[in-house]
């Protein structure tokens, strides 16, 4: 980050806090930073470093917040593109000087709290620069993330096929993902809004990062959805889909916020609900009939793929597709009276749908209906299941979730019933375990737990890959552009007669209008 220090790559070993004279000037009120720091290092599959650490998904808020003052640019860096591909992480150190924060571009607190010493030739000066620790607040003059798959891996890049500077984030699959943009902004705002992460200055008596003046990038004054859909008017419209624009997205409600609101409407207190395990957004949701909040939440759960469980007196909502929390072998189970350790069941193929058809609404088309479909080809069933969801979401996102639901139904046709000893009390419904049997390990998601002398467990098969699918193909909206006819240009022409039989007093009139209305009437009056 240029704000912090300059280290030329000329082998001199110089380290200079080159902007300190600017930041310490009496005419400067704050330190401005364009904050596009990476908050993730997510890859395909679940054998990469961050997934192996136990993080459930790239959208998880705790995962993103762990990388605000950690991860790349704080704890470690990639020395080359090859190291990035292989995830060879080099720790950020400072040798005997013991000030690694000098080279950590994410370590705002240490940079802000300490005096700065230049290092000409790599040797630290005896006197500090003019910077006075804690003397100026920090403003994020820009803070944002593109609405593209894995945008938090590299939030500073912008996809524009017409530009030579067009890039997709590291390891992005190139699909639209509004949820990752929202997750980035929510994680950042909530992190810096907490006093434990944002210290108070002993000089000016306020927080290090002045959150009210931080500016999210970017809001466009052009009216949505006419921008971006009217590409004949604005040629940059196609860039909106994967870009940093908040227009058309910021008005959506987060899934966690909507579920929390429905729980509060049901009379539950804040202390009894935990929605931190949810992510995603809804552009609109309609409750069109008398129904309980539970029924509304159940509709959302089918669409987004999450579960609600009661544990330790709190109702927790968690997305499916999480990593396993335990591996169980046959010796870990409690045998039934018949001597059986567990029972595996497989549902009939004819009872499963060949295709799912979901109807949703499009916020960018006056909330008209859109139909998405997921289908399996080589199966022995012809059942088609249809459902209408009273919510507005992008069609490509609805298609992704429809495919997830179909895969979930077919993978979940395999279920297991077994019993566990009381020592496994920590396991709750919605937890994922690995069951080792016949030389292989299979993932199961617990769906119910019955406590008696042993814990009776019912579980269904899970495949994490079903919860990390790319979105469907984009569908451009069809918007009728209103035609506005301006005042026509009408000119009386004093020209020679075209033919001899034309009356000398007959004038000629020329009229012009863009767009041309088809015809223009001219009236004369005394």
VMD Tcl script that draws the C-alpha trace (Angstrom):
set ca {
  {0.00 0.00 0.00}
  {1.59 3.25 -1.13}
  {0.22 5.00 1.95}
  {2.60 3.14 4.26}
  {6.15 2.94 2.92}
  {8.24 2.70 -0.21}
  {10.77 -0.06 -0.84}
  {12.44 0.28 -4.25}
  {13.35 -2.96 -5.96}
  {16.87 -1.85 -6.81}
  {18.71 -3.95 -4.24}
  {19.62 -0.91 -2.12}
  {17.63 -2.11 0.88}
  {16.06 1.35 1.25}
  {12.76 1.62 3.13}
  {11.18 5.06 3.28}
  {7.94 6.29 4.76}
  {7.74 8.59 1.79}
  {4.32 10.14 2.46}
  {4.85 10.99 6.14}
  {5.57 14.64 5.34}
  {2.15 14.79 3.67}
  {0.22 12.95 6.39}
  {1.82 15.02 9.16}
  {1.12 18.36 7.47}
  {-1.19 20.61 9.46}
  {-3.35 21.18 6.37}
  {-4.19 17.46 6.11}
  {-7.14 16.30 8.25}
  {-7.14 12.58 7.52}
  {-5.26 9.74 5.83}
  {-7.07 8.52 2.70}
  {-6.77 4.90 1.59}
  {-8.37 3.12 -1.35}
  {-9.05 -0.15 0.44}
  {-9.21 -3.11 -1.94}
  {-7.27 -5.54 0.25}
  {-7.85 -9.28 -0.38}
  {-9.95 -11.05 2.24}
  {-9.76 -14.61 0.90}
  {-7.62 -17.15 -0.92}
  {-10.34 -19.54 -2.07}
  {-9.82 -22.15 -4.80}
  {-11.70 -24.95 -6.55}
  {-12.48 -28.00 -4.47}
  {-11.93 -28.38 -0.74}
  {-8.31 -29.52 -0.52}
  {-6.82 -26.03 -0.66}
  {-5.26 -24.40 2.41}
  {-8.18 -22.31 3.68}
  {-10.76 -25.09 3.28}
  {-8.45 -27.51 5.08}
  {-8.31 -25.04 7.97}
  {-12.03 -25.68 8.45}
  {-13.58 -22.58 6.89}
  {-16.97 -23.55 5.40}
  {-17.14 -21.24 2.36}
  {-15.77 -18.05 0.88}
  {-18.94 -16.16 1.91}
  {-18.52 -16.97 5.60}
  {-18.21 -13.69 7.52}
  {-15.84 -15.05 10.14}
  {-13.53 -16.26 7.38}
  {-13.48 -12.89 5.63}
  {-12.98 -10.99 8.89}
  {-10.09 -13.26 9.85}
  {-8.29 -11.88 6.77}
  {-8.84 -8.18 7.51}
  {-5.93 -8.18 9.97}
  {-4.53 -11.54 8.91}
  {-3.79 -13.75 5.95}
  {-2.19 -12.40 2.78}
  {-0.48 -9.06 3.32}
  {-0.36 -9.54 7.09}
  {0.91 -12.98 8.05}
  {2.36 -14.05 4.71}
  {2.77 -13.20 1.03}
  {3.24 -15.00 -2.29}
  {6.73 -14.46 -3.68}
  {5.71 -15.39 -7.24}
  {2.80 -16.49 -9.41}
  {4.06 -20.05 -9.14}
  {3.99 -19.82 -5.35}
  {0.42 -18.53 -5.52}
  {-0.67 -21.47 -7.66}
  {1.00 -23.94 -5.28}
  {-0.04 -21.96 -2.14}
  {3.57 -21.65 -0.96}
  {3.17 -18.89 1.59}
  {6.21 -16.91 2.73}
  {5.88 -15.44 6.25}
  {6.26 -11.67 6.55}
  {9.21 -11.08 8.88}
  {11.69 -8.31 9.66}
  {14.72 -10.19 10.91}
  {16.51 -8.70 13.90}
  {14.70 -5.35 13.56}
  {11.54 -7.00 14.86}
  {9.07 -4.70 13.11}
  {7.22 -6.88 10.59}
  {4.39 -4.33 10.49}
  {6.64 -2.17 8.28}
  {6.06 -4.71 5.49}
  {2.46 -5.65 6.33}
  {0.21 -3.54 4.15}
  {-2.83 -4.69 6.16}
  {-1.38 -3.73 9.56}
  {-3.04 -0.34 9.84}
  {-3.03 -0.36 13.63}
  {0.75 -0.78 13.99}
  {1.50 1.77 11.24}
  {-0.88 4.27 12.86}
  {0.29 3.62 16.45}
  {4.08 3.67 16.06}
  {6.73 6.25 15.15}
  {8.25 5.68 11.72}
  {11.97 5.33 11.05}
  {13.35 5.43 7.53}
  {15.95 2.81 6.58}
  {18.42 4.16 4.04}
  {20.47 1.24 2.82}
  {18.45 -0.99 5.14}
  {19.84 0.71 8.29}
  {17.24 2.27 10.56}
  {17.66 6.00 11.16}
  {18.20 7.27 14.70}
  {15.40 9.83 14.47}
  {11.81 9.23 13.39}
  {9.97 10.92 10.55}
  {7.56 13.79 11.14}
  {4.65 11.36 11.64}
  {3.12 11.62 15.11}
  {1.53 8.29 16.17}
  {-2.30 8.33 16.36}
  {-2.41 11.92 15.11}
  {-4.81 11.55 12.14}
  {-7.83 9.36 11.45}
  {-7.94 6.96 8.52}
  {-10.69 7.20 5.92}
  {-11.34 4.52 3.33}
  {-11.90 6.83 0.37}
  {-12.85 3.73 -1.62}
  {-13.90 0.35 -0.30}
  {-15.36 -2.28 -2.58}
  {-15.45 -5.66 -4.23}
  {-16.67 -6.71 -7.69}
  {-19.83 -8.83 -7.90}
  {-17.93 -11.70 -9.47}
  {-17.15 -15.22 -8.34}
  {-14.39 -15.14 -5.66}
  {-14.16 -11.37 -5.89}
  {-12.67 -11.17 -2.38}
  {-9.55 -12.98 -3.65}
  {-8.60 -9.83 -5.57}
  {-11.08 -6.99 -5.04}
  {-9.08 -4.38 -6.95}
  {-9.50 -5.87 -10.45}
  {-12.23 -4.97 -12.91}
  {-13.61 -7.09 -15.76}
  {-14.14 -5.18 -19.00}
  {-13.59 -7.05 -22.29}
  {-13.08 -3.70 -24.06}
  {-10.11 -2.77 -21.86}
  {-6.50 -3.95 -21.90}
  {-6.62 -3.75 -18.08}
  {-9.47 -6.25 -17.79}
  {-8.89 -9.03 -15.25}
  {-10.89 -11.51 -13.22}
  {-9.85 -12.17 -9.59}
  {-7.41 -14.95 -8.80}
  {-9.03 -18.38 -9.34}
  {-12.41 -16.88 -10.25}
  {-14.69 -18.93 -12.46}
  {-16.00 -15.72 -14.01}
  {-19.66 -15.92 -12.96}
  {-21.79 -13.25 -11.33}
  {-21.92 -13.34 -7.52}
  {-23.77 -10.48 -5.81}
  {-23.46 -12.28 -2.46}
  {-19.66 -12.01 -2.32}
  {-19.80 -8.25 -2.85}
  {-22.28 -7.90 0.02}
  {-20.29 -10.28 2.22}
  {-17.12 -8.20 1.66}
  {-18.81 -4.91 2.56}
  {-20.68 -6.32 5.57}
  {-17.59 -8.05 6.95}
  {-15.49 -4.89 6.56}
  {-18.06 -2.51 8.01}
  {-18.90 -4.67 11.03}
  {-15.21 -5.36 11.72}
  {-14.15 -1.70 11.79}
  {-17.30 -0.69 13.66}
  {-16.13 -2.69 16.69}
  {-13.97 -0.90 19.23}
  {-11.76 -3.95 19.81}
  {-10.61 -3.80 16.19}
  {-10.62 -0.01 15.83}
  {-8.64 1.67 18.65}
  {-9.27 5.17 19.99}
  {-6.64 7.83 19.47}
  {-5.04 9.41 22.53}
  {-4.43 12.54 20.41}
  {-7.81 13.41 18.87}
  {-10.06 11.16 20.98}
  {-11.82 9.28 18.18}
  {-11.40 5.97 16.35}
  {-8.46 5.10 14.13}
  {-10.71 4.34 11.14}
  {-13.49 6.92 10.87}
  {-16.22 4.56 9.67}
  {-18.93 7.20 8.91}
  {-16.71 8.78 6.24}
  {-15.69 5.53 4.53}
  {-17.05 5.42 0.98}
  {-18.24 2.19 -0.64}
  {-17.38 1.96 -4.33}
  {-19.40 2.48 -6.43}
  {-22.83 4.12 -6.67}
  {-24.07 5.23 -10.08}
  {-26.54 8.10 -10.52}
  {-28.10 6.46 -13.59}
  {-31.44 4.90 -12.74}
  {-31.63 1.12 -12.31}
  {-32.60 -1.05 -14.18}
  {-32.48 1.21 -17.26}
  {-28.80 1.29 -16.50}
  {-27.36 -1.24 -17.18}
  {-30.00 -2.79 -19.44}
  {-30.32 -0.03 -22.07}
  {-26.99 -0.74 -23.72}
  {-28.03 1.33 -26.73}
  {-27.95 4.37 -24.46}
  {-24.98 3.48 -22.20}
  {-22.25 1.39 -23.74}
  {-20.74 0.45 -20.34}
  {-23.93 -1.37 -19.31}
  {-22.51 -4.89 -19.86}
  {-19.76 -4.16 -17.31}
  {-22.31 -3.81 -14.50}
  {-23.00 -7.54 -14.17}
  {-19.53 -8.40 -12.83}
  {-18.44 -4.95 -11.70}
  {-18.20 -2.99 -8.45}
  {-21.57 -1.24 -8.92}
  {-23.81 -1.10 -5.87}
  {-26.67 0.35 -7.93}
  {-29.37 -2.31 -8.22}
  {-27.72 -4.44 -5.51}
  {-27.50 -2.37 -2.35}
  {-31.30 -2.30 -2.01}
  {-31.42 -6.08 -1.57}
  {-31.78 -7.52 1.92}
  {-29.29 -10.05 3.23}
  {-30.64 -13.55 3.87}
  {-29.41 -13.32 7.46}
  {-31.22 -10.02 7.96}
  {-34.48 -11.35 6.51}
  {-34.45 -14.52 8.64}
  {-33.61 -12.44 11.71}
  {-36.57 -10.13 10.96}
  {-38.95 -13.07 10.59}
  {-37.74 -14.53 13.89}
  {-38.31 -11.23 15.67}
  {-41.81 -11.06 14.18}
  {-42.44 -14.48 15.69}
  {-41.67 -13.07 19.14}
  {-38.14 -14.44 19.59}
  {-35.60 -12.21 21.27}
  {-32.20 -11.31 19.79}
  {-30.48 -13.53 22.34}
  {-32.34 -16.63 21.12}
  {-31.37 -16.50 17.43}
  {-28.05 -16.82 15.60}
  {-28.05 -16.01 11.88}
  {-24.28 -15.59 11.52}
  {-24.11 -18.87 9.58}
  {-26.22 -17.55 6.67}
  {-25.14 -15.70 3.54}
  {-26.80 -14.57 0.35}
  {-29.22 -11.80 -0.60}
  {-32.85 -11.39 -1.65}
  {-33.92 -8.55 -3.94}
  {-37.54 -8.90 -2.86}
  {-39.72 -11.27 -0.85}
  {-43.52 -11.37 -0.75}
  {-45.68 -12.77 2.05}
  {-48.94 -12.85 0.13}
  {-51.11 -14.84 2.54}
  {-51.63 -15.50 6.21}
  {-48.75 -17.75 7.19}
  {-46.50 -18.27 10.15}
  {-42.93 -16.89 10.18}
  {-41.82 -20.52 10.29}
  {-43.53 -21.18 6.95}
  {-41.80 -18.16 5.42}
  {-38.42 -19.30 6.74}
  {-39.05 -22.82 5.42}
  {-39.57 -21.40 1.92}
  {-36.29 -19.54 2.18}
  {-34.57 -22.67 3.51}
  {-35.68 -24.75 0.49}
  {-34.47 -22.11 -1.91}
  {-31.13 -21.21 -0.32}
  {-30.32 -24.57 1.28}
  {-29.97 -24.00 5.00}
  {-31.12 -25.62 8.24}
  {-32.43 -24.35 11.56}
  {-31.37 -26.16 14.73}
  {-31.88 -25.60 18.44}
  {-28.69 -25.96 20.46}
  {-27.78 -24.68 23.92}
  {-31.02 -22.71 24.08}
  {-30.36 -20.84 20.83}
  {-31.88 -21.33 17.37}
  {-28.98 -21.41 14.91}
  {-29.36 -21.09 11.16}
  {-26.54 -22.62 9.11}
  {-25.94 -23.06 5.39}
  {-25.49 -26.59 4.13}
  {-22.29 -27.82 2.54}
  {-20.04 -27.41 5.57}
  {-16.97 -29.48 6.31}
  {-17.20 -32.58 8.48}
  {-16.62 -32.09 12.21}
  {-15.83 -35.73 13.06}
  {-14.90 -39.06 11.47}
  {-16.68 -42.10 12.88}
  {-15.74 -45.73 12.46}
  {-17.81 -48.80 13.25}
  {-16.21 -49.07 16.68}
  {-17.50 -45.55 17.54}
  {-21.13 -46.60 17.13}
  {-23.49 -48.21 19.63}
  {-24.92 -51.50 18.38}
  {-28.69 -51.90 18.34}
  {-30.41 -54.72 20.21}
  {-30.29 -56.79 17.06}
  {-26.53 -56.37 16.99}
  {-26.52 -54.09 13.96}
  {-24.15 -51.13 14.04}
  {-25.98 -49.02 11.47}
  {-28.48 -49.16 8.64}
  {-27.96 -47.72 5.17}
  {-30.98 -47.03 2.94}
  {-31.21 -45.99 -0.68}
  {-34.36 -44.38 -2.08}
  {-36.10 -45.56 -5.23}
  {-35.02 -43.71 -8.34}
  {-38.61 -43.46 -9.55}
  {-39.49 -41.44 -6.42}
  {-36.96 -38.74 -7.30}
  {-37.46 -35.92 -9.79}
  {-35.85 -36.01 -13.19}
  {-36.15 -32.24 -13.34}
  {-36.85 -29.28 -11.08}
  {-38.59 -26.17 -12.38}
  {-38.56 -23.05 -10.24}
  {-40.37 -19.80 -10.87}
  {-38.98 -16.59 -9.40}
  {-39.36 -12.87 -10.10}
  {-36.89 -10.53 -11.80}
  {-36.28 -7.20 -10.12}
  {-34.78 -5.86 -13.36}
  {-37.92 -6.62 -15.39}
  {-40.72 -5.04 -13.33}
  {-40.79 -8.22 -11.22}
  {-42.03 -10.34 -14.11}
  {-41.79 -14.11 -13.68}
  {-38.70 -16.03 -14.75}
  {-38.47 -19.82 -15.01}
  {-35.28 -21.79 -14.33}
  {-34.77 -25.51 -14.70}
  {-32.33 -28.23 -13.67}
  {-32.51 -31.67 -15.26}
  {-30.82 -35.06 -15.04}
  {-30.47 -36.93 -18.30}
  {-29.62 -40.60 -17.75}
  {-32.11 -41.59 -15.05}
  {-35.04 -43.98 -14.90}
  {-37.65 -41.44 -13.85}
  {-39.74 -38.86 -15.64}
  {-41.07 -36.97 -12.63}
  {-40.92 -33.17 -12.84}
  {-41.28 -31.12 -9.67}
  {-42.31 -27.47 -9.95}
  {-42.35 -24.75 -7.33}
  {-42.94 -21.02 -7.33}
  {-40.91 -18.90 -4.93}
  {-42.31 -15.48 -3.94}
  {-38.95 -13.77 -4.21}
  {-36.97 -11.67 -6.66}
  {-33.47 -12.85 -7.52}
  {-31.25 -12.87 -10.64}
  {-32.15 -15.82 -12.92}
  {-28.56 -17.08 -13.08}
  {-28.46 -17.26 -9.28}
  {-31.84 -19.03 -9.19}
  {-30.53 -21.56 -11.71}
  {-27.50 -22.26 -9.52}
  {-29.73 -22.96 -6.50}
  {-32.12 -25.07 -8.58}
  {-29.21 -27.27 -9.68}
  {-28.04 -27.50 -6.07}
  {-31.50 -28.62 -4.94}
  {-31.70 -31.32 -7.63}
  {-28.22 -32.63 -6.82}
  {-29.10 -32.52 -3.12}
  {-32.22 -34.65 -3.71}
  {-30.31 -37.32 -5.64}
  {-27.28 -37.42 -3.34}
  {-29.57 -37.44 -0.30}
  {-31.40 -40.55 -1.51}
  {-28.82 -42.42 0.57}
  {-29.57 -42.19 4.28}
  {-28.10 -43.75 7.40}
  {-29.51 -44.64 10.82}
  {-27.19 -45.41 13.71}
  {-26.64 -44.77 17.41}
  {-23.86 -42.93 19.21}
  {-22.72 -43.02 22.83}
  {-23.45 -40.05 25.17}
  {-19.81 -39.00 24.78}
  {-20.81 -37.67 21.34}
  {-23.14 -35.09 22.89}
  {-21.42 -32.27 20.99}
  {-22.92 -33.40 17.67}
  {-26.04 -31.48 16.63}
  {-28.44 -31.76 13.71}
  {-26.97 -30.10 10.57}
  {-23.46 -31.17 11.60}
  {-21.55 -33.19 9.00}
  {-19.66 -36.36 9.87}
  {-17.58 -38.82 7.89}
  {-18.62 -42.45 8.28}
  {-15.82 -44.92 7.57}
  {-17.13 -48.17 6.12}
  {-15.76 -50.81 3.71}
  {-12.48 -48.95 3.29}
  {-14.03 -45.61 2.30}
  {-15.32 -42.51 4.03}
  {-18.73 -41.08 3.16}
  {-20.04 -37.69 4.31}
  {-23.43 -37.56 6.03}
  {-25.39 -34.56 7.30}
  {-27.25 -35.21 10.54}
  {-30.96 -34.44 10.19}
  {-32.25 -35.58 13.59}
  {-30.91 -36.62 16.97}
  {-32.97 -38.48 19.60}
  {-31.34 -38.68 23.04}
  {-32.01 -41.73 25.22}
  {-29.59 -44.31 26.67}
  {-27.83 -43.80 23.33}
  {-28.13 -41.04 20.77}
  {-30.31 -42.12 17.85}
  {-29.06 -40.47 14.65}
  {-30.70 -40.07 11.27}
  {-28.46 -38.70 8.53}
  {-28.44 -38.17 4.76}
  {-25.57 -38.31 2.31}
  {-23.82 -35.04 1.42}
  {-21.46 -33.92 -1.32}
  {-19.88 -30.51 -0.65}
  {-19.37 -29.92 -4.36}
  {-23.13 -29.46 -4.76}
  {-22.91 -26.30 -2.65}
  {-20.14 -24.62 -4.62}
  {-21.59 -24.50 -8.13}
  {-21.07 -21.73 -10.70}
  {-24.13 -19.66 -11.62}
  {-26.20 -20.20 -14.72}
  {-25.92 -18.30 -17.97}
  {-26.85 -14.60 -17.83}
  {-30.19 -13.52 -19.23}
  {-30.45 -9.93 -20.45}
  {-33.56 -8.11 -19.31}
  {-36.16 -6.91 -21.80}
  {-37.05 -3.35 -20.91}
  {-39.24 -1.08 -22.99}
  {-37.47 2.22 -23.44}
  {-39.93 5.12 -23.22}
  {-39.99 7.18 -26.42}
  {-39.86 10.92 -25.82}
  {-40.72 13.19 -28.75}
  {-39.20 16.62 -28.52}
  {-40.41 19.82 -30.18}
  {-40.02 19.41 -33.96}
  {-38.01 21.81 -36.07}
  {-40.36 23.42 -38.64}
  {-39.04 25.82 -41.30}
  {-40.97 27.84 -43.91}
  {-39.10 27.71 -47.20}
  {-39.18 30.63 -49.67}
  {-38.13 28.75 -52.80}
  {-38.76 29.08 -56.54}
  {-41.80 27.29 -57.93}
  {-41.12 23.69 -58.91}
  {-43.65 23.74 -61.76}
  {-45.47 26.43 -63.70}
  {-48.93 25.30 -62.54}
  {-48.01 25.73 -58.85}
  {-49.65 28.77 -57.22}
  {-47.18 31.54 -56.51}
  {-48.51 32.00 -52.97}
  {-48.11 28.33 -51.95}
  {-45.29 27.96 -49.37}
  {-43.09 24.90 -48.82}
  {-42.53 23.58 -45.32}
  {-39.68 21.35 -44.00}
  {-39.95 19.52 -40.67}
  {-37.47 17.45 -38.67}
  {-37.74 15.50 -35.42}
  {-35.58 12.81 -33.80}
  {-36.98 10.29 -33.25}
  {-39.31 10.77 -36.21}
  {-42.92 10.27 -35.00}
  {-44.15 9.02 -38.37}
  {-45.90 12.20 -39.46}
  {-46.22 15.83 -38.38}
  {-49.34 17.97 -38.77}
  {-48.97 21.66 -39.65}
  {-51.91 24.01 -39.03}
  {-52.45 27.50 -40.41}
  {-54.32 30.26 -38.70}
  {-55.39 33.78 -39.61}
}
mol new
graphics top color blue
foreach p $ca { graphics top sphere $p radius 0.5 }
foreach p [lrange $ca 0 end-1] q [lrange $ca 1 end] { graphics top cylinder $p $q radius 0.2 }
display resetview
